[in-house]
Amino acid sequence: MSSTVRQIRPAAEARRVRREVQMDEQKRSFLRMVSHELRTPLNAVIGFSEIVSAEIYGPLGAPQYKEYAELIRQSGYKLLKLVNQIVDIAKLEGQAMELDLEPELLDNAVEDALGVLGGEIGDRNITIVVENEGSLPSVMADSRGLRTMLVNLLQNAICYSPEGGTVAISAYRERDCVHLEIRDQGEGVPAEDIPRLMRPFEQGENALTRSSQGAGLGLPIVTLLAQAMNGSLRLRSGEGEGLTAEICLPAA
């Protein structure tokens, strides 16, 4: 091999690395722009509709106006959640989301996630059972990302469980991995449908799943977050058997 060829290869590799770095920065810039441009008007819609529905500056007159303002507020929140999920998926797929992996207490993360979902738990009269509460193992994870995964999985379990049902949470350490399981009492899904549910914008086909108003982004976000934290998500289910979501993360 000539010295000229040996010189060309490192130069070409350096150019490829520079292009990849430039493209990564362009992705981050685009995501920042999209996030700002979509969230800013939605925040205004939500904020002003809250003011109107609360009649802060005086009564609206006909009661329908207050009802419509509340519907606008709820729709704004749904759109904002969808925008946040789409941006998160784009960041994770483009490896543009910055994660800070540190030791995290699962007890604290589960408590925080349940606090976020307190209203939904109460509305559906769901009983939450945390096995070995107070002594759950610790994991290496990003604090915000861990809570996002828990909220998404618990929200699914709460939504798909029958009213008055039970959602069970358990965790155990096996060598260098912590297995966190969330089990619901829903109708479950056929085993062959599980791979499809892991893809964005996919939902199950049973009546209980069709009653959900989600866009089918929760499980893909959990999958991508788990992979970004050197872990994985696995689903186990069968028709009439409920669904078990298992996250595996490195033990702290």
N, C-alpha and C positions, 0 to 999 in steps of 0.2 A: 504493500500500500504506500502510495507516495505521500510526502509530507504535506502537499497541497490538500489532498483529500482529508488527511487527519486534521488539518486546520479548519476546513469547511464544516465538518460535522459539529464541533463545539460551537461554532458561530451560529449554525442553523438551530441548534438546541437552545442557545441563548435567546435568539429571536422568538422561538416558540414560547419560551417561558415569559418573555416580555409581553407577547400578545395575550397570553392567558391572564396575566396580572391585570392588563389593561381591560380585558373583557370582564373580569371579576369586579373591577372598580366601576365599570359602566353599569353592570347589573345592580350593584349597591345604589348607585346614583338614581337609576330608574325606579327602584323599589322605594327609595326615600321620597321621590317626587310623586309617585302614584299614591303612596300612603298619605302624604300631606294633602294632595289635591282631592282625594275622596273623603278623607276623614273630616276635613275642615267644614265643608258644607253640611255634612251629616250632623256634626256637633251643633251647628247653628239650628238645624231643623229640630233636633232633640231638645235643645235648650229653650227655644222660643215656644215650642209646643207644650213644654212643661209649665212655662209661665202662663200660657193661655188656659191650659186645663186646670191650673190651680187658681185661676181668676185673681191673680195678684193685684192687678190694676182695676179691679171692679168686676161686677157680674157681666156675663156675656149676653144675657137675655134668654133666648130659647135654650133649653137644656141640651139640645142636640149638638150645639156648638162645642160644649165641654166634652161631650162624648167623642166627637170627631177629633178634637185636639188630642185626646188621650190615645185614639187609634193611630194618629200621626206619630205620636211619641213612641208607641210600641213598635210601629213599623220602622221608625228610624233606628231604634236599638237593634232590630233584627238585621237591617241592612249593614249597620256598623259592625255587628258580629261577623257577618258574612265577609265584609271587606277585610277585617282583621284576619280571618281564617285563610282567605285567598293569598293575602300578603305573606302570612306565615309559611304557607306551603311553598310559595315562590322563593322565599328566602332559604328555606330548608333544602329544597331541591337544587337551588343554585349555590348552596353552601355559603350563603351570605349572612346567616344568622350567627351572631356572636354568643357563644355559650361559655359560662364560667363554671367548670365542674369542681365542686367542693363537697365535703361530707355533709349530708343532709339527714336529719332525723325524720323517719317516715311518720312517726306519731304527730309531729308538728305539721307536716305537709298534709296529712289526711285531715287533721283538725281544721286547717285553713280551707281546704277544698269543701268540706262539709259545711263550713260557715258560709261560703259563697252560695251553696245550693240549699240553704236552710228553707227558703220560701217554697221551692219546688218539693222538697221533702215533706213539708207540712201540708201543702195543697193535695198531695197524693196519699198522705197518711202512711208514708213508707217508714218501716223500722230499719235502722242501720245497725248492724252488728259488726263490731271490730274485734276480731279474735286476738287475744293477748294484748289488748289495748294498754298502752303505757310502756310496753317492752318490745315494740317493733324494731327490727334491725335498721341500721343506717346504711345509706347508699351514697355513691359518688354521682352527683347529678347537678344540673343547673337548677337553681332554686325556682325561678319562674317557670322554666320548662317542666319541671317535675309537677308543679301544681296545675299547670295547664293540662298535662296528661291525666292527672287524677280527676280534675273537673270534667273533662270530656268523657272519660270512662264511667264515672259515677252518674253523670247526667244521662248517658245512654241507659244505664242499669235502672235508674229511677223512672225514666220515661217508659221503658219496655216492661217493667214489672207491673203486675196487677195492682190496682189501688188497694192499699192496706197490706201490701206484700212486704217482703224482707230483702234487703241487699246486704250481702256478707262481704267483709273485707278481711283478708288474711295475708301474712307475709312470713317467709322463713328464709334462712340463709342456707345455701348449699355450696360448700367450698368458697369460691371467690364471687359467687353470684347471689343476689337477693331476688327471690321470686315473690312478686306482689300480685295477688289474685282478687278480682272483684266479680262476684257471682250474683246474678239476678234470678228472678222466678218467672221470667217472661215465657212466651211461647217458643222461643228459640228459633234457630234457622237450620235448614238442611246443611250438612257438612260441605256439600259441593258449592254452596253459595258463599262460604266464608272468604275464599280468595277474592271474589268480586267485591265484597264489602270493604276490603282494604284499599280499593281504588277510589280516588276522589269522585264525588257526586254520585256515588252508588248507594242504594238502600236495599233493604230486604224486601221481599214480596208479600209477607204475611200481613194480615189486617192491622196488627199492632204497629208494625213498622210504618205502614202507609199513613197511620194517624199522626206520625211525627212530622213536624214542620221543618226539620233540619235539612241542610243541603247535602248531607252525607260526607262532610269534611272532617268530622271529629276523629274517626279511626285512622285515616291517612295521616293526619297531623300527629297523632300519638305514635304511629309507626315511624315517621321521619324523625320525631324528637328522640324516640328511644334509640334509633340507629345512630343519631348524632351524639348520643351519650354512651356509645359503645354497648348498647343493649338491644333488646328486641321486644316485639309484641306478638303474642300468640292467642288465637281465639279457639275455644272449644264449645261446641254446641250440637244440638240435635233437635228435631221438631218435638216440642212439648217438654224439653229438658232445660229450658233457660239457656243463658249464655255465660260463659266464664272468660274474662279477659285477663291474661297473664302477662305482666311486664317483667322482664329480666333486666336487672341493672347491676353494674359492678358494686360489690360490697365495699363499704368505707373501711 
